[in-house]
Amino acid sequence: MKRFTIVIVLTVLSIFFSVSGLADPGNQRVARAESMSETQDTTGELQFDDEGSESGTDIVDIDDFGTFDEDTGQNETVSFTRLKWSIGILLVTGVAGVLVRFPSTRNLRALFMLGSVVILGFYRGGCPCMISSFQNALLAVIGVDVNLQALVWFLGLVPLTYVFGKVWCGWVCHLGALQEFLYIPKRFQLFRSRNAQRIMHQMRVVLLVALVVQVLVSKRILFNIVGPFKVAFNLFSSNVFGYFLLALLLISSAFMYRPFCKAVCPVGLILGWISKIPGAALLGIGTECSGCSVCDRSCDMDAITRVEKTSILRNQDCILCGNCIDSCRKGTISFFKRRGGRHEEVVLKGIIARKPGAGDLFDI
């Protein structure tokens, strides 16, 4: 078993290193330039004129970020690097989607999250991320000239989530992983009720609408300027508000499991809606369920909540950590495919396996 685990880890790392170009020391400086571009340009992308210098910003010293070919220029180098990273991240997410389905490999999740925090977080500076990719997609919709490579990350997560579920959120996302490592388990039980989940879900919807309006009206990406994760991974903020949000993130993450994921993250909310599409991967409960509520107690994400003597499984909030599958003594929780349009609630010995329908878009 140990040999098999080692082989899996080495295979995943090899894929990531070869595709993203992590082993190339020059890419470290390119990564810094790419991360820096998220706050330098109004659209989150570096823009260059015909001579290869930046438009609207101070000229970046190329020596600080790597050597670039004179014919292609810095912009194309940064774009190609971003594309390789995005493809590597999506490949690793697909691998995680396979590993979560097997008991012998679900324990690799901690290694995936650790690697994500180290590589996508502290090495890459936490930025760009899937949220900036989503915002670039919004800008592209309204005709803003953005780098198409910036859209690959978010758009690639959509089909992966349809096939594997929200495995990105639970296994690879560096933002969620940082929160999870800060959490003090079982010490505090704040905001665990179903009503609390409903309120936080509605908060995410409101914040998503506000984010979309801000991006479409201002045609700028402002999240990267004040986002607490960029401050956490770079240990620096250009404004006091960034440090305030960082302190709020650190404190809330210690007392509550993944507070940003539950109450703020727009990408997690959108990926959750994919569970409503026919054929999407879902967790379900079989006929052997005894109604013991063990799965409910094992779900830190509170995708399974207990109402009196009934547990309610909501795939929209599930991040596929696999805890409920491993804790079920009957082995009755497994993966299903969503069939048809709207699913009715199925009661099995005090358990409701809820597979959301279109009418539940803004309800929990």
URHU-V106744 format. One record per residue. N is the residue number from 1. RES is the residue in three letters. PHI is phi as a letter, one per 40 degrees, with the letter a starting at -180 (NA if undefined). PSI is psi in radians with two decimals (NA if undefined). D_CENTER is the distance of its C-alpha to the mean C-alpha in Angstrom with 2 decimals. Layout:
# URHU-V106744
n = {N,N}
res = {RES,RES}
phi = {PHI,PHI}
psi = {PSI,PSI}
d_center = {D_CENTER,D_CENTER}
This chain:
# URHU-V106744
n = {1,2,3,4,5,6,7,8,9,10,11,12,13,14,15,16,17,18,19,20,21,22,23,24,25,26,27,28,29,30,31,32,33,34,35,36,37,38,39,40,41,42,43,44,45,46,47,48,49,50,51,52,53,54,55,56,57,58,59,60,61,62,63,64,65,66,67,68,69,70,71,72,73,74,75,76,77,78,79,80,81,82,83,84,85,86,87,88,89,90,91,92,93,94,95,96,97,98,99,100,101,102,103,104,105,106,107,108,109,110,111,112,113,114,115,116,117,118,119,120,121,122,123,124,125,126,127,128,129,130,131,132,133,134,135,136,137,138,139,140,141,142,143,144,145,146,147,148,149,150,151,152,153,154,155,156,157,158,159,160,161,162,163,164,165,166,167,168,169,170,171,172,173,174,175,176,177,178,179,180,181,182,183,184,185,186,187,188,189,190,191,192,193,194,195,196,197,198,199,200,201,202,203,204,205,206,207,208,209,210,211,212,213,214,215,216,217,218,219,220,221,222,223,224,225,226,227,228,229,230,231,232,233,234,235,236,237,238,239,240,241,242,243,244,245,246,247,248,249,250,251,252,253,254,255,256,257,258,259,260,261,262,263,264,265,266,267,268,269,270,271,272,273,274,275,276,277,278,279,280,281,282,283,284,285,286,287,288,289,290,291,292,293,294,295,296,297,298,299,300,301,302,303,304,305,306,307,308,309,310,311,312,313,314,315,316,317,318,319,320,321,322,323,324,325,326,327,328,329,330,331,332,333,334,335,336,337,338,339,340,341,342,343,344,345,346,347,348,349,350,351,352,353,354,355,356,357,358,359,360,361,362,363,364}
res = {MET,LYS,ARG,PHE,THR,ILE,VAL,ILE,VAL,LEU,THR,VAL,LEU,SER,ILE,PHE,PHE,SER,VAL,SER,GLY,LEU,ALA,ASP,PRO,GLY,ASN,GLN,ARG,VAL,ALA,ARG,ALA,GLU,SER,MET,SER,GLU,THR,GLN,ASP,THR,THR,GLY,GLU,LEU,GLN,PHE,ASP,ASP,GLU,GLY,SER,GLU,SER,GLY,THR,ASP,ILE,VAL,ASP,ILE,ASP,ASP,PHE,GLY,THR,PHE,ASP,GLU,ASP,THR,GLY,GLN,ASN,GLU,THR,VAL,SER,PHE,THR,ARG,LEU,LYS,TRP,SER,ILE,GLY,ILE,LEU,LEU,VAL,THR,GLY,VAL,ALA,GLY,VAL,LEU,VAL,ARG,PHE,PRO,SER,THR,ARG,ASN,LEU,ARG,ALA,LEU,PHE,MET,LEU,GLY,SER,VAL,VAL,ILE,LEU,GLY,PHE,TYR,ARG,GLY,GLY,CYS,PRO,CYS,MET,ILE,SER,SER,PHE,GLN,ASN,ALA,LEU,LEU,ALA,VAL,ILE,GLY,VAL,ASP,VAL,ASN,LEU,GLN,ALA,LEU,VAL,TRP,PHE,LEU,GLY,LEU,VAL,PRO,LEU,THR,TYR,VAL,PHE,GLY,LYS,VAL,TRP,CYS,GLY,TRP,VAL,CYS,HIS,LEU,GLY,ALA,LEU,GLN,GLU,PHE,LEU,TYR,ILE,PRO,LYS,ARG,PHE,GLN,LEU,PHE,ARG,SER,ARG,ASN,ALA,GLN,ARG,ILE,MET,HIS,GLN,MET,ARG,VAL,VAL,LEU,LEU,VAL,ALA,LEU,VAL,VAL,GLN,VAL,LEU,VAL,SER,LYS,ARG,ILE,LEU,PHE,ASN,ILE,VAL,GLY,PRO,PHE,LYS,VAL,ALA,PHE,ASN,LEU,PHE,SER,SER,ASN,VAL,PHE,GLY,TYR,PHE,LEU,LEU,ALA,LEU,LEU,LEU,ILE,SER,SER,ALA,PHE,MET,TYR,ARG,PRO,PHE,CYS,LYS,ALA,VAL,CYS,PRO,VAL,GLY,LEU,ILE,LEU,GLY,TRP,ILE,SER,LYS,ILE,PRO,GLY,ALA,ALA,LEU,LEU,GLY,ILE,GLY,THR,GLU,CYS,SER,GLY,CYS,SER,VAL,CYS,ASP,ARG,SER,CYS,ASP,MET,ASP,ALA,ILE,THR,ARG,VAL,GLU,LYS,THR,SER,ILE,LEU,ARG,ASN,GLN,ASP,CYS,ILE,LEU,CYS,GLY,ASN,CYS,ILE,ASP,SER,CYS,ARG,LYS,GLY,THR,ILE,SER,PHE,PHE,LYS,ARG,ARG,GLY,GLY,ARG,HIS,GLU,GLU,VAL,VAL,LEU,LYS,GLY,ILE,ILE,ALA,ARG,LYS,PRO,GLY,ALA,GLY,ASP,LEU,PHE,ASP,ILE}
phi = {NA,c,c,c,c,c,c,c,c,c,c,c,c,c,c,c,c,c,c,c,g,c,c,c,d,c,c,c,c,c,c,c,c,c,c,c,c,c,b,c,b,c,b,g,b,c,b,b,c,c,c,g,c,c,b,g,b,c,c,c,c,c,c,c,b,h,c,b,c,c,c,c,g,c,d,c,c,c,c,c,c,c,c,c,c,c,c,c,c,c,c,c,c,c,c,c,c,c,c,c,c,b,d,c,b,c,c,c,d,c,c,c,c,c,c,c,c,c,c,c,c,c,c,c,g,g,a,c,a,c,c,c,c,c,c,c,c,c,c,c,c,c,g,c,c,b,c,c,c,c,c,c,d,c,c,c,c,c,c,c,c,c,c,b,g,c,c,d,c,c,b,b,c,c,c,c,c,c,c,c,c,c,c,c,c,g,c,b,b,c,f,b,c,c,c,c,c,c,c,c,c,c,c,c,c,c,c,c,c,c,c,c,c,c,c,c,c,c,f,b,b,b,c,c,c,b,d,c,c,c,c,c,c,b,f,a,b,c,a,c,c,c,c,c,c,c,c,c,c,c,c,c,c,c,c,a,c,f,c,c,c,c,b,b,d,c,c,c,c,c,c,c,c,c,c,c,c,d,g,c,c,b,c,b,b,c,c,c,c,b,g,c,g,c,c,c,c,c,c,c,c,f,c,b,b,b,b,f,b,b,c,b,c,b,c,d,b,c,b,f,c,g,c,c,c,c,c,c,c,c,g,c,c,a,c,b,b,c,b,g,c,b,c,c,c,b,c,b,f,g,b,b,c,c,b,c,b,c,c,c,d,b,b,b}
psi = {-0.73,-0.70,-0.72,-0.72,-0.77,-0.73,-0.75,-0.84,-0.80,-0.64,-0.81,-0.79,-0.66,-0.76,-0.80,-0.76,-0.77,-0.65,-0.75,-0.31,0.46,-0.51,-0.21,1.99,-0.54,-0.49,-0.35,-0.74,-0.61,-0.68,-0.69,-0.72,-0.70,-0.76,-0.69,-0.56,-0.38,-0.48,-0.21,-0.58,2.61,-0.42,0.08,0.09,2.51,2.37,2.47,2.59,-3.01,-0.47,-0.08,0.06,2.82,2.61,2.16,0.03,2.91,2.54,2.28,2.35,1.96,-0.55,-0.45,-0.36,0.02,2.96,2.30,2.61,2.36,-0.53,-0.68,-0.66,2.93,-0.67,-0.79,-0.60,-0.80,-0.72,-0.75,-0.68,-0.76,-0.71,-0.76,-0.73,-0.76,-0.76,-0.75,-0.73,-0.74,-0.66,-0.76,-0.67,-0.71,-0.70,-0.76,-0.62,-0.48,-0.75,-0.56,-0.30,-0.08,2.27,-0.59,-0.29,-0.08,-0.42,-0.05,-0.08,-0.71,-0.65,-0.68,-0.80,-0.70,-0.80,-0.65,-0.78,-0.74,-0.84,-1.02,-0.45,-1.42,-0.61,-0.83,-0.10,0.18,0.02,2.38,2.86,-3.10,-0.43,-0.74,-0.59,-0.71,-0.73,-0.64,-0.60,-0.68,-0.74,-0.66,-0.61,-0.65,0.19,0.15,2.42,1.72,2.84,2.10,-0.49,-0.44,-0.26,-0.28,-0.72,-1.01,-0.83,-0.58,-0.49,-0.42,-0.97,-0.57,-0.70,-0.64,-0.69,-0.71,-0.22,-3.02,0.90,-0.47,-0.83,-0.74,-0.33,-0.63,-0.49,2.10,-0.44,-0.81,-0.65,-0.71,-0.76,-0.72,-0.66,-0.41,-0.33,2.38,1.75,2.51,-0.01,-0.59,2.54,0.94,2.39,0.85,-0.18,2.89,-0.66,-0.68,-0.70,-0.65,-0.74,-0.77,-0.60,-0.76,-0.59,-0.73,-0.69,-0.79,-0.78,-0.60,-0.80,-0.75,-0.70,-0.77,-0.78,-0.77,-0.79,-0.76,-0.58,-0.85,-0.33,0.64,2.67,1.86,-0.27,-0.64,-0.31,-0.65,-0.06,2.27,-0.41,-0.65,-0.63,-0.72,-0.76,-0.41,-0.15,0.65,2.50,2.48,-0.07,2.77,-0.58,-0.60,-0.72,-0.61,-0.80,-0.62,-0.80,-0.72,-0.72,-0.81,-0.78,-0.82,-0.61,-0.50,-0.58,-0.28,2.43,2.04,1.09,-0.66,-0.72,-0.69,-0.60,-0.20,-0.82,2.05,-0.61,-0.72,-0.66,-0.78,-0.75,-0.55,-0.58,-0.35,-0.41,-0.24,-0.24,2.32,2.34,-0.12,2.62,2.35,2.74,2.45,2.96,2.26,-3.03,-0.17,0.07,2.34,-0.06,0.58,-0.26,0.22,-0.71,-0.63,-0.78,-0.43,-0.19,1.70,-0.47,-0.19,0.56,-0.37,2.03,2.65,2.18,1.86,-1.95,0.39,2.27,2.40,2.04,2.14,1.86,-0.46,-0.54,-0.07,2.29,0.22,0.80,-0.45,0.02,-0.71,-0.62,-0.76,-0.54,-0.34,1.99,-0.43,-0.23,0.58,-0.21,2.18,-3.13,2.45,2.97,2.31,2.21,2.50,-2.83,-1.56,2.33,2.42,2.81,2.34,2.04,2.14,1.71,0.89,0.08,2.34,2.06,1.70,2.11,1.87,2.55,-3.13,-0.53,-0.16,0.25,-0.74,0.38,2.76,NA}
d_center = {29.21,28.54,29.45,27.10,24.18,25.18,25.46,21.95,20.49,22.79,21.98,18.21,19.04,21.72,19.58,17.09,20.09,22.13,19.73,18.13,21.49,20.44,23.97,25.56,26.41,26.80,23.15,22.47,24.48,22.91,19.44,21.02,22.51,19.35,17.53,20.75,20.87,17.94,20.40,23.62,23.53,23.26,20.96,18.67,20.57,23.72,26.76,29.99,33.52,35.86,36.93,33.44,33.22,30.57,31.27,31.22,30.16,31.99,32.35,30.08,32.10,31.17,32.51,29.79,27.02,28.76,31.46,31.01,33.29,35.66,35.53,31.78,31.02,28.13,26.03,26.07,25.34,22.23,21.12,21.88,20.05,16.85,17.41,17.96,14.84,12.76,14.88,14.64,10.85,11.17,14.18,12.73,10.09,13.29,15.21,12.99,13.46,17.14,17.39,16.08,19.10,21.66,22.86,23.89,20.51,18.17,19.27,17.54,14.16,15.18,16.08,12.81,11.10,14.19,14.15,10.66,11.94,15.22,14.48,11.44,12.36,16.12,17.26,15.36,15.51,11.84,12.56,12.18,8.42,6.61,8.23,11.46,11.29,11.21,14.04,15.90,15.86,17.53,20.01,20.84,21.68,24.26,25.75,24.61,25.06,21.69,20.88,19.82,17.93,15.44,14.56,13.91,10.24,9.31,12.43,11.98,8.89,11.37,14.06,12.04,10.73,14.38,15.79,13.79,11.91,8.34,8.58,5.36,4.12,7.60,8.58,6.95,4.13,7.17,6.78,6.63,9.08,11.34,11.80,12.59,15.11,16.70,17.29,20.90,20.99,23.79,25.41,24.30,23.76,22.72,21.45,21.30,23.53,22.87,24.10,21.65,18.73,20.44,20.81,17.22,16.21,18.86,17.71,14.33,16.47,18.85,16.43,14.84,18.47,19.39,16.72,17.86,21.44,21.09,19.70,22.27,25.13,24.76,23.19,21.43,17.98,18.61,15.26,15.37,18.82,18.21,14.59,15.05,12.48,14.52,17.55,16.49,15.82,18.89,21.05,22.37,22.29,24.69,25.28,25.94,23.41,20.58,22.17,22.60,18.93,18.22,20.93,19.62,16.15,17.99,20.51,18.40,16.02,19.26,20.63,17.72,14.86,11.47,13.24,10.76,8.38,11.74,13.58,11.87,8.32,9.49,6.75,6.22,9.98,10.61,8.98,11.05,14.03,14.05,15.52,18.57,19.47,22.32,21.58,17.91,17.12,17.64,18.76,22.40,25.42,28.63,32.22,32.66,30.72,33.00,31.22,30.97,27.73,26.48,23.15,22.84,23.58,21.12,18.06,16.62,13.92,17.05,16.10,19.72,22.11,25.86,28.39,31.86,32.24,29.54,25.95,23.56,20.60,18.03,15.66,13.77,12.39,12.31,9.38,12.07,12.92,16.40,18.37,20.18,21.19,22.63,24.34,26.08,29.64,30.53,27.71,27.39,23.60,22.38,20.53,22.12,21.99,22.19,25.65,27.37,26.52,26.35,26.40,28.73,28.14,29.58,31.27,31.83,33.83,32.19,28.66,27.00,24.43,22.99,21.44,20.69,22.80,22.83,24.72,21.98,19.63,20.23,21.36,20.01}
